[in-house]
Amino acid sequence: MVATLLIALMPVSTPIAHADGCHDYPASVTPECVAQNLEEARLQNIAREEAARVEALAVIARAEAQRLADAQVNAARDSSYGATVQGCRDYPKSTTPECAAQNLEVERLASIDSAAKAKQDQSNADAKAEAQRLAQTQEADARDTLYGATIKGCRDFPKSTTPECAAQNLEVERLASIDNAAKAKQDEANVNAKAEAQRLAQTQEADAKAKAQRLADSETENEIKKVIRIKKSVTCVKGSKIRTVTAWAPTCPEGFKKKGLTKNA
């Protein structure tokens, strides 16, 4: 049945007419637009009805799936309680004397088990609460001893209301407050020291990277200088005539003699 419902849930595409301008006056009152708008409204109604049908089928499908799941759970439970007659949960078989008796017996056994489980759960909760109370008591006793308390049981009512216990409890709380403040201060100092150490480490790392980059840049510049040739200039003289020639390998013109040699970048 579920498979049939899922097939029925497959959507049916319904074309919707769209006409540009047919919803605007005065075009909307023309015979063509009136007919088209009516057809569009009809198709929209069909689409809404189809959507409602699909939703109704989906509800039925979900209910059927839940029914099957419940039936499986009930069958497993009935089997665990020794039920021998199958299908006793389904009407009209459930109304037969055999099934009615079997169902009642299963419910009776299940009720006994539920009561036992509830009792065990309560017992576990009580044990957990008692263990927590004892742990808190031990912690309080250890703290009282740490701070010099001499009277035992001063945390428990009504002994806690006596003048001696009230005074002792106040003194313990005072000393504990001092220790807590000192611990909080130390924790803050530790956090600050850790942050400072991290900052210094990051600074050192950044400085080391910058130094390495500067060294790499310097080495690169030196290599470039080695590759690039330097232009040279020479002064050439011929009588009273003086000429300066600049080149990678300067030479004087014919008839001129080299006077001196200088280097230019």
Rosetta constraint file for C-alpha pairs under 8 A:
AtomPair CA 1 CA 5 HARMONIC 6.25 0.50
AtomPair CA 1 CA 64 HARMONIC 7.95 0.50
AtomPair CA 2 CA 6 HARMONIC 6.19 0.50
AtomPair CA 2 CA 61 HARMONIC 5.80 0.50
AtomPair CA 2 CA 64 HARMONIC 6.68 0.50
AtomPair CA 2 CA 65 HARMONIC 7.00 0.50
AtomPair CA 3 CA 7 HARMONIC 6.30 0.50
AtomPair CA 4 CA 8 HARMONIC 6.29 0.50
AtomPair CA 5 CA 9 HARMONIC 6.21 0.50
AtomPair CA 5 CA 57 HARMONIC 6.38 0.50
AtomPair CA 5 CA 58 HARMONIC 7.56 0.50
AtomPair CA 5 CA 60 HARMONIC 7.79 0.50
AtomPair CA 5 CA 61 HARMONIC 6.00 0.50
AtomPair CA 6 CA 10 HARMONIC 6.99 0.50
AtomPair CA 6 CA 58 HARMONIC 7.78 0.50
AtomPair CA 6 CA 61 HARMONIC 7.21 0.50
AtomPair CA 8 CA 54 HARMONIC 7.64 0.50
AtomPair CA 8 CA 57 HARMONIC 7.40 0.50
AtomPair CA 9 CA 54 HARMONIC 5.35 0.50
AtomPair CA 9 CA 57 HARMONIC 6.45 0.50
AtomPair CA 9 CA 58 HARMONIC 6.85 0.50
AtomPair CA 10 CA 54 HARMONIC 7.88 0.50
AtomPair CA 11 CA 54 HARMONIC 7.44 0.50
AtomPair CA 12 CA 50 HARMONIC 7.52 0.50
AtomPair CA 14 CA 43 HARMONIC 7.02 0.50
AtomPair CA 14 CA 46 HARMONIC 7.70 0.50
AtomPair CA 14 CA 47 HARMONIC 6.28 0.50
AtomPair CA 15 CA 43 HARMONIC 7.18 0.50
AtomPair CA 16 CA 40 HARMONIC 6.01 0.50
AtomPair CA 16 CA 43 HARMONIC 6.02 0.50
AtomPair CA 16 CA 44 HARMONIC 6.82 0.50
AtomPair CA 17 CA 36 HARMONIC 7.33 0.50
AtomPair CA 17 CA 39 HARMONIC 7.33 0.50
AtomPair CA 17 CA 40 HARMONIC 5.22 0.50
AtomPair CA 17 CA 43 HARMONIC 7.85 0.50
AtomPair CA 18 CA 40 HARMONIC 7.34 0.50
AtomPair CA 19 CA 23 HARMONIC 7.86 0.50
AtomPair CA 19 CA 33 HARMONIC 7.82 0.50
AtomPair CA 19 CA 36 HARMONIC 7.45 0.50
AtomPair CA 21 CA 27 HARMONIC 6.60 0.50
AtomPair CA 21 CA 28 HARMONIC 7.42 0.50
AtomPair CA 22 CA 27 HARMONIC 5.50 0.50
AtomPair CA 22 CA 28 HARMONIC 4.66 0.50
AtomPair CA 22 CA 33 HARMONIC 5.15 0.50
AtomPair CA 22 CA 34 HARMONIC 7.82 0.50
AtomPair CA 22 CA 36 HARMONIC 7.84 0.50
AtomPair CA 22 CA 37 HARMONIC 7.16 0.50
AtomPair CA 23 CA 27 HARMONIC 7.26 0.50
AtomPair CA 23 CA 28 HARMONIC 5.19 0.50
AtomPair CA 23 CA 33 HARMONIC 7.80 0.50
AtomPair CA 23 CA 37 HARMONIC 7.50 0.50
AtomPair CA 24 CA 28 HARMONIC 5.40 0.50
AtomPair CA 25 CA 29 HARMONIC 6.83 0.50
AtomPair CA 26 CA 30 HARMONIC 7.38 0.50
AtomPair CA 27 CA 33 HARMONIC 6.66 0.50
AtomPair CA 28 CA 33 HARMONIC 5.25 0.50
AtomPair CA 28 CA 34 HARMONIC 6.08 0.50
AtomPair CA 28 CA 37 HARMONIC 7.96 0.50
AtomPair CA 29 CA 33 HARMONIC 6.52 0.50
AtomPair CA 29 CA 34 HARMONIC 5.87 0.50
AtomPair CA 30 CA 34 HARMONIC 6.01 0.50
AtomPair CA 31 CA 35 HARMONIC 6.14 0.50
AtomPair CA 32 CA 36 HARMONIC 6.18 0.50
AtomPair CA 33 CA 37 HARMONIC 5.85 0.50
AtomPair CA 34 CA 38 HARMONIC 6.13 0.50
AtomPair CA 35 CA 39 HARMONIC 6.20 0.50
AtomPair CA 36 CA 40 HARMONIC 6.11 0.50
AtomPair CA 37 CA 41 HARMONIC 6.15 0.50
AtomPair CA 38 CA 42 HARMONIC 6.18 0.50
AtomPair CA 39 CA 43 HARMONIC 6.22 0.50
AtomPair CA 40 CA 44 HARMONIC 6.15 0.50
AtomPair CA 41 CA 45 HARMONIC 6.23 0.50
AtomPair CA 42 CA 46 HARMONIC 6.37 0.50
AtomPair CA 43 CA 47 HARMONIC 6.18 0.50
AtomPair CA 44 CA 48 HARMONIC 6.18 0.50
AtomPair CA 45 CA 49 HARMONIC 6.14 0.50
AtomPair CA 46 CA 50 HARMONIC 6.08 0.50
AtomPair CA 47 CA 51 HARMONIC 6.14 0.50
AtomPair CA 48 CA 52 HARMONIC 6.20 0.50
AtomPair CA 49 CA 53 HARMONIC 6.15 0.50
AtomPair CA 50 CA 54 HARMONIC 6.14 0.50
AtomPair CA 51 CA 55 HARMONIC 6.18 0.50
AtomPair CA 52 CA 56 HARMONIC 6.15 0.50
AtomPair CA 53 CA 57 HARMONIC 6.23 0.50
AtomPair CA 54 CA 58 HARMONIC 6.14 0.50
AtomPair CA 55 CA 59 HARMONIC 6.26 0.50
AtomPair CA 56 CA 60 HARMONIC 6.36 0.50
AtomPair CA 57 CA 61 HARMONIC 6.07 0.50
AtomPair CA 58 CA 62 HARMONIC 6.13 0.50
AtomPair CA 59 CA 63 HARMONIC 6.17 0.50
AtomPair CA 60 CA 64 HARMONIC 6.10 0.50
AtomPair CA 61 CA 65 HARMONIC 6.13 0.50
AtomPair CA 62 CA 66 HARMONIC 6.16 0.50
AtomPair CA 63 CA 67 HARMONIC 6.10 0.50
AtomPair CA 64 CA 68 HARMONIC 6.22 0.50
AtomPair CA 65 CA 69 HARMONIC 6.22 0.50
AtomPair CA 66 CA 70 HARMONIC 6.07 0.50
AtomPair CA 67 CA 71 HARMONIC 6.06 0.50
AtomPair CA 68 CA 72 HARMONIC 6.26 0.50
AtomPair CA 69 CA 73 HARMONIC 6.33 0.50
AtomPair CA 70 CA 74 HARMONIC 6.07 0.50
AtomPair CA 71 CA 75 HARMONIC 5.99 0.50
AtomPair CA 71 CA 89 HARMONIC 7.71 0.50
AtomPair CA 72 CA 76 HARMONIC 6.18 0.50
AtomPair CA 73 CA 77 HARMONIC 6.19 0.50
AtomPair CA 74 CA 78 HARMONIC 5.95 0.50
AtomPair CA 74 CA 89 HARMONIC 7.75 0.50
AtomPair CA 75 CA 79 HARMONIC 6.08 0.50
AtomPair CA 76 CA 80 HARMONIC 6.21 0.50
AtomPair CA 77 CA 81 HARMONIC 6.43 0.50
AtomPair CA 78 CA 82 HARMONIC 6.49 0.50
AtomPair CA 78 CA 83 HARMONIC 5.16 0.50
AtomPair CA 78 CA 106 HARMONIC 6.19 0.50
AtomPair CA 79 CA 83 HARMONIC 5.15 0.50
AtomPair CA 79 CA 84 HARMONIC 7.30 0.50
AtomPair CA 81 CA 106 HARMONIC 5.99 0.50
AtomPair CA 81 CA 109 HARMONIC 7.01 0.50
AtomPair CA 81 CA 110 HARMONIC 7.89 0.50
AtomPair CA 83 CA 102 HARMONIC 6.51 0.50
AtomPair CA 83 CA 106 HARMONIC 7.30 0.50
AtomPair CA 85 CA 98 HARMONIC 7.91 0.50
AtomPair CA 85 CA 99 HARMONIC 7.00 0.50
AtomPair CA 85 CA 102 HARMONIC 7.76 0.50
AtomPair CA 87 CA 93 HARMONIC 7.00 0.50
AtomPair CA 87 CA 94 HARMONIC 7.62 0.50
AtomPair CA 88 CA 93 HARMONIC 5.73 0.50
AtomPair CA 88 CA 94 HARMONIC 4.71 0.50
AtomPair CA 88 CA 99 HARMONIC 5.03 0.50
AtomPair CA 88 CA 100 HARMONIC 7.64 0.50
AtomPair CA 88 CA 102 HARMONIC 7.76 0.50
AtomPair CA 88 CA 103 HARMONIC 7.12 0.50
AtomPair CA 89 CA 93 HARMONIC 7.35 0.50
AtomPair CA 89 CA 94 HARMONIC 5.37 0.50
AtomPair CA 89 CA 99 HARMONIC 7.85 0.50
AtomPair CA 89 CA 103 HARMONIC 7.60 0.50
AtomPair CA 90 CA 94 HARMONIC 5.51 0.50
AtomPair CA 91 CA 95 HARMONIC 6.89 0.50
AtomPair CA 92 CA 96 HARMONIC 7.58 0.50
AtomPair CA 93 CA 99 HARMONIC 6.86 0.50
AtomPair CA 94 CA 99 HARMONIC 5.27 0.50
AtomPair CA 94 CA 100 HARMONIC 5.94 0.50
AtomPair CA 95 CA 99 HARMONIC 6.60 0.50
AtomPair CA 95 CA 100 HARMONIC 5.85 0.50
AtomPair CA 96 CA 100 HARMONIC 5.92 0.50
AtomPair CA 97 CA 101 HARMONIC 6.06 0.50
AtomPair CA 98 CA 102 HARMONIC 6.17 0.50
AtomPair CA 99 CA 103 HARMONIC 5.91 0.50
AtomPair CA 100 CA 104 HARMONIC 6.19 0.50
AtomPair CA 101 CA 105 HARMONIC 6.24 0.50
AtomPair CA 102 CA 106 HARMONIC 6.20 0.50
AtomPair CA 103 CA 107 HARMONIC 6.17 0.50
AtomPair CA 104 CA 108 HARMONIC 6.12 0.50
AtomPair CA 105 CA 109 HARMONIC 6.24 0.50
AtomPair CA 106 CA 110 HARMONIC 6.03 0.50
AtomPair CA 107 CA 111 HARMONIC 5.95 0.50
AtomPair CA 108 CA 112 HARMONIC 6.38 0.50
AtomPair CA 109 CA 113 HARMONIC 6.29 0.50
AtomPair CA 110 CA 114 HARMONIC 6.05 0.50
AtomPair CA 111 CA 115 HARMONIC 6.13 0.50
AtomPair CA 112 CA 116 HARMONIC 6.21 0.50
AtomPair CA 113 CA 117 HARMONIC 6.06 0.50
AtomPair CA 114 CA 118 HARMONIC 6.08 0.50
AtomPair CA 115 CA 119 HARMONIC 6.13 0.50
AtomPair CA 116 CA 120 HARMONIC 6.14 0.50
AtomPair CA 117 CA 121 HARMONIC 6.03 0.50
AtomPair CA 118 CA 122 HARMONIC 6.17 0.50
AtomPair CA 119 CA 123 HARMONIC 6.16 0.50
AtomPair CA 120 CA 124 HARMONIC 6.11 0.50
AtomPair CA 121 CA 125 HARMONIC 6.19 0.50
AtomPair CA 122 CA 126 HARMONIC 6.11 0.50
AtomPair CA 123 CA 127 HARMONIC 6.11 0.50
AtomPair CA 124 CA 128 HARMONIC 6.11 0.50
AtomPair CA 125 CA 129 HARMONIC 6.17 0.50
AtomPair CA 126 CA 130 HARMONIC 6.11 0.50
AtomPair CA 127 CA 131 HARMONIC 6.07 0.50
AtomPair CA 128 CA 132 HARMONIC 6.16 0.50
AtomPair CA 129 CA 133 HARMONIC 6.14 0.50
AtomPair CA 130 CA 134 HARMONIC 6.12 0.50
AtomPair CA 131 CA 135 HARMONIC 6.15 0.50
AtomPair CA 132 CA 136 HARMONIC 6.18 0.50
AtomPair CA 133 CA 137 HARMONIC 6.10 0.50
AtomPair CA 134 CA 138 HARMONIC 6.07 0.50
AtomPair CA 135 CA 139 HARMONIC 6.10 0.50
AtomPair CA 136 CA 140 HARMONIC 6.08 0.50
AtomPair CA 137 CA 141 HARMONIC 6.05 0.50
AtomPair CA 138 CA 142 HARMONIC 6.05 0.50
AtomPair CA 139 CA 143 HARMONIC 6.20 0.50
AtomPair CA 140 CA 144 HARMONIC 6.08 0.50
AtomPair CA 140 CA 155 HARMONIC 7.76 0.50
AtomPair CA 141 CA 145 HARMONIC 6.12 0.50
AtomPair CA 141 CA 152 HARMONIC 7.92 0.50
AtomPair CA 142 CA 146 HARMONIC 6.10 0.50
AtomPair CA 143 CA 147 HARMONIC 6.34 0.50
AtomPair CA 143 CA 172 HARMONIC 7.88 0.50
AtomPair CA 144 CA 148 HARMONIC 6.37 0.50
AtomPair CA 144 CA 149 HARMONIC 5.05 0.50
AtomPair CA 144 CA 169 HARMONIC 7.99 0.50
AtomPair CA 144 CA 172 HARMONIC 6.19 0.50
AtomPair CA 145 CA 149 HARMONIC 5.17 0.50
AtomPair CA 145 CA 150 HARMONIC 7.24 0.50
AtomPair CA 147 CA 172 HARMONIC 5.85 0.50
AtomPair CA 147 CA 175 HARMONIC 6.86 0.50
AtomPair CA 147 CA 176 HARMONIC 7.75 0.50
AtomPair CA 148 CA 172 HARMONIC 7.91 0.50
AtomPair CA 149 CA 168 HARMONIC 6.47 0.50
AtomPair CA 149 CA 172 HARMONIC 7.27 0.50
AtomPair CA 151 CA 165 HARMONIC 7.12 0.50
AtomPair CA 151 CA 168 HARMONIC 7.88 0.50
AtomPair CA 153 CA 159 HARMONIC 7.04 0.50
AtomPair CA 153 CA 160 HARMONIC 7.64 0.50
AtomPair CA 154 CA 159 HARMONIC 5.71 0.50
AtomPair CA 154 CA 160 HARMONIC 4.72 0.50
AtomPair CA 154 CA 165 HARMONIC 5.08 0.50
AtomPair CA 154 CA 166 HARMONIC 7.67 0.50
AtomPair CA 154 CA 168 HARMONIC 7.81 0.50
AtomPair CA 154 CA 169 HARMONIC 7.16 0.50
AtomPair CA 155 CA 159 HARMONIC 7.34 0.50
AtomPair CA 155 CA 160 HARMONIC 5.35 0.50
AtomPair CA 155 CA 165 HARMONIC 7.88 0.50
AtomPair CA 155 CA 169 HARMONIC 7.61 0.50
AtomPair CA 156 CA 160 HARMONIC 5.53 0.50
AtomPair CA 157 CA 161 HARMONIC 6.88 0.50
AtomPair CA 158 CA 162 HARMONIC 7.59 0.50
AtomPair CA 159 CA 165 HARMONIC 6.87 0.50
AtomPair CA 160 CA 165 HARMONIC 5.30 0.50
AtomPair CA 160 CA 166 HARMONIC 5.96 0.50
AtomPair CA 161 CA 165 HARMONIC 6.63 0.50
AtomPair CA 161 CA 166 HARMONIC 5.88 0.50
AtomPair CA 162 CA 166 HARMONIC 5.93 0.50
AtomPair CA 163 CA 167 HARMONIC 6.05 0.50
AtomPair CA 164 CA 168 HARMONIC 6.21 0.50
AtomPair CA 165 CA 169 HARMONIC 5.91 0.50
AtomPair CA 166 CA 170 HARMONIC 6.21 0.50
AtomPair CA 167 CA 171 HARMONIC 6.26 0.50
AtomPair CA 168 CA 172 HARMONIC 6.20 0.50
AtomPair CA 169 CA 173 HARMONIC 6.18 0.50
AtomPair CA 170 CA 174 HARMONIC 6.13 0.50
AtomPair CA 171 CA 175 HARMONIC 6.25 0.50
AtomPair CA 172 CA 176 HARMONIC 6.03 0.50
AtomPair CA 173 CA 177 HARMONIC 5.98 0.50
AtomPair CA 174 CA 178 HARMONIC 6.44 0.50
AtomPair CA 175 CA 179 HARMONIC 6.34 0.50
AtomPair CA 176 CA 180 HARMONIC 6.04 0.50
AtomPair CA 177 CA 181 HARMONIC 6.15 0.50
AtomPair CA 178 CA 182 HARMONIC 6.26 0.50
AtomPair CA 179 CA 183 HARMONIC 6.05 0.50
AtomPair CA 180 CA 184 HARMONIC 6.06 0.50
AtomPair CA 181 CA 185 HARMONIC 6.17 0.50
AtomPair CA 182 CA 186 HARMONIC 6.14 0.50
AtomPair CA 183 CA 187 HARMONIC 6.02 0.50
AtomPair CA 184 CA 188 HARMONIC 6.18 0.50
AtomPair CA 185 CA 189 HARMONIC 6.21 0.50
AtomPair CA 186 CA 190 HARMONIC 6.11 0.50
AtomPair CA 187 CA 191 HARMONIC 6.22 0.50
AtomPair CA 188 CA 192 HARMONIC 6.16 0.50
AtomPair CA 189 CA 193 HARMONIC 6.03 0.50
AtomPair CA 190 CA 194 HARMONIC 6.07 0.50
AtomPair CA 191 CA 195 HARMONIC 6.16 0.50
AtomPair CA 192 CA 196 HARMONIC 6.08 0.50
AtomPair CA 193 CA 197 HARMONIC 6.04 0.50
AtomPair CA 194 CA 198 HARMONIC 6.12 0.50
AtomPair CA 195 CA 199 HARMONIC 6.13 0.50
AtomPair CA 196 CA 200 HARMONIC 6.14 0.50
AtomPair CA 197 CA 201 HARMONIC 6.10 0.50
AtomPair CA 198 CA 202 HARMONIC 6.15 0.50
AtomPair CA 199 CA 203 HARMONIC 6.10 0.50
AtomPair CA 200 CA 204 HARMONIC 6.04 0.50
AtomPair CA 201 CA 205 HARMONIC 6.06 0.50
AtomPair CA 202 CA 206 HARMONIC 6.06 0.50
AtomPair CA 203 CA 207 HARMONIC 6.08 0.50
AtomPair CA 204 CA 208 HARMONIC 6.05 0.50
AtomPair CA 205 CA 209 HARMONIC 6.21 0.50
AtomPair CA 206 CA 210 HARMONIC 6.14 0.50
AtomPair CA 207 CA 211 HARMONIC 6.07 0.50
AtomPair CA 208 CA 212 HARMONIC 6.11 0.50
AtomPair CA 209 CA 213 HARMONIC 6.10 0.50
AtomPair CA 210 CA 214 HARMONIC 6.14 0.50
AtomPair CA 211 CA 215 HARMONIC 6.16 0.50
AtomPair CA 212 CA 216 HARMONIC 6.10 0.50
AtomPair CA 213 CA 217 HARMONIC 6.04 0.50
AtomPair CA 214 CA 218 HARMONIC 6.08 0.50
AtomPair CA 215 CA 219 HARMONIC 6.15 0.50
AtomPair CA 216 CA 220 HARMONIC 6.12 0.50
AtomPair CA 217 CA 221 HARMONIC 6.14 0.50
AtomPair CA 218 CA 222 HARMONIC 6.22 0.50
AtomPair CA 219 CA 223 HARMONIC 6.21 0.50
AtomPair CA 220 CA 224 HARMONIC 6.21 0.50
AtomPair CA 221 CA 225 HARMONIC 6.24 0.50
AtomPair CA 222 CA 226 HARMONIC 6.30 0.50
AtomPair CA 223 CA 227 HARMONIC 6.43 0.50
AtomPair CA 224 CA 228 HARMONIC 6.19 0.50
AtomPair CA 225 CA 229 HARMONIC 7.72 0.50
AtomPair CA 229 CA 248 HARMONIC 7.31 0.50
AtomPair CA 230 CA 248 HARMONIC 6.77 0.50
AtomPair CA 230 CA 263 HARMONIC 7.11 0.50
AtomPair CA 230 CA 264 HARMONIC 6.56 0.50
AtomPair CA 230 CA 265 HARMONIC 5.70 0.50
AtomPair CA 231 CA 246 HARMONIC 6.77 0.50
AtomPair CA 231 CA 247 HARMONIC 5.44 0.50
AtomPair CA 231 CA 248 HARMONIC 4.61 0.50
AtomPair CA 231 CA 249 HARMONIC 7.55 0.50
AtomPair CA 231 CA 263 HARMONIC 6.42 0.50
AtomPair CA 231 CA 264 HARMONIC 5.43 0.50
AtomPair CA 231 CA 265 HARMONIC 6.18 0.50
AtomPair CA 232 CA 246 HARMONIC 5.54 0.50
AtomPair CA 232 CA 247 HARMONIC 5.58 0.50
AtomPair CA 232 CA 248 HARMONIC 5.85 0.50
AtomPair CA 232 CA 249 HARMONIC 6.77 0.50
AtomPair CA 232 CA 250 HARMONIC 6.54 0.50
AtomPair CA 232 CA 261 HARMONIC 7.28 0.50
AtomPair CA 232 CA 262 HARMONIC 5.98 0.50
AtomPair CA 232 CA 263 HARMONIC 4.54 0.50
AtomPair CA 232 CA 264 HARMONIC 5.51 0.50
AtomPair CA 233 CA 244 HARMONIC 6.66 0.50
AtomPair CA 233 CA 245 HARMONIC 5.48 0.50
AtomPair CA 233 CA 246 HARMONIC 4.08 0.50
AtomPair CA 233 CA 247 HARMONIC 6.43 0.50
AtomPair CA 233 CA 250 HARMONIC 6.46 0.50
AtomPair CA 233 CA 261 HARMONIC 6.10 0.50
AtomPair CA 233 CA 262 HARMONIC 5.34 0.50
AtomPair CA 233 CA 263 HARMONIC 6.08 0.50
AtomPair CA 233 CA 264 HARMONIC 6.80 0.50
AtomPair CA 234 CA 244 HARMONIC 5.62 0.50
AtomPair CA 234 CA 245 HARMONIC 5.31 0.50
AtomPair CA 234 CA 246 HARMONIC 6.46 0.50
AtomPair CA 234 CA 250 HARMONIC 6.47 0.50
AtomPair CA 234 CA 251 HARMONIC 7.42 0.50
AtomPair CA 234 CA 252 HARMONIC 7.59 0.50
AtomPair CA 234 CA 258 HARMONIC 6.62 0.50
AtomPair CA 234 CA 259 HARMONIC 7.09 0.50
AtomPair CA 234 CA 260 HARMONIC 5.71 0.50
AtomPair CA 234 CA 261 HARMONIC 4.74 0.50
AtomPair CA 234 CA 262 HARMONIC 6.36 0.50
AtomPair CA 235 CA 242 HARMONIC 6.88 0.50
AtomPair CA 235 CA 243 HARMONIC 5.71 0.50
AtomPair CA 235 CA 244 HARMONIC 4.42 0.50
AtomPair CA 235 CA 245 HARMONIC 6.40 0.50
AtomPair CA 235 CA 252 HARMONIC 7.85 0.50
AtomPair CA 235 CA 258 HARMONIC 5.88 0.50
AtomPair CA 235 CA 259 HARMONIC 5.23 0.50
AtomPair CA 235 CA 260 HARMONIC 5.55 0.50
AtomPair CA 235 CA 261 HARMONIC 6.91 0.50
AtomPair CA 236 CA 242 HARMONIC 5.64 0.50
AtomPair CA 236 CA 243 HARMONIC 5.00 0.50
AtomPair CA 236 CA 244 HARMONIC 5.99 0.50
AtomPair CA 236 CA 245 HARMONIC 7.38 0.50
AtomPair CA 236 CA 252 HARMONIC 5.69 0.50
AtomPair CA 236 CA 253 HARMONIC 7.77 0.50
AtomPair CA 236 CA 256 HARMONIC 5.52 0.50
AtomPair CA 236 CA 257 HARMONIC 5.23 0.50
AtomPair CA 236 CA 258 HARMONIC 4.58 0.50
AtomPair CA 236 CA 259 HARMONIC 5.51 0.50
AtomPair CA 236 CA 260 HARMONIC 7.74 0.50
AtomPair CA 237 CA 241 HARMONIC 5.68 0.50
AtomPair CA 237 CA 242 HARMONIC 4.61 0.50
AtomPair CA 237 CA 243 HARMONIC 6.44 0.50
AtomPair CA 237 CA 256 HARMONIC 5.19 0.50
AtomPair CA 237 CA 257 HARMONIC 5.25 0.50
AtomPair CA 237 CA 258 HARMONIC 6.46 0.50
AtomPair CA 237 CA 259 HARMONIC 6.37 0.50
AtomPair CA 238 CA 242 HARMONIC 6.49 0.50
AtomPair CA 238 CA 255 HARMONIC 6.57 0.50
AtomPair CA 238 CA 256 HARMONIC 4.75 0.50
AtomPair CA 238 CA 257 HARMONIC 6.43 0.50
AtomPair CA 245 CA 250 HARMONIC 6.04 0.50
AtomPair CA 245 CA 251 HARMONIC 7.10 0.50
AtomPair CA 245 CA 252 HARMONIC 6.92 0.50
AtomPair CA 246 CA 250 HARMONIC 5.79 0.50
AtomPair CA 251 CA 258 HARMONIC 7.86 0.50
AtomPair CA 252 CA 256 HARMONIC 5.72 0.50
AtomPair CA 252 CA 257 HARMONIC 6.37 0.50
AtomPair CA 252 CA 258 HARMONIC 6.26 0.50
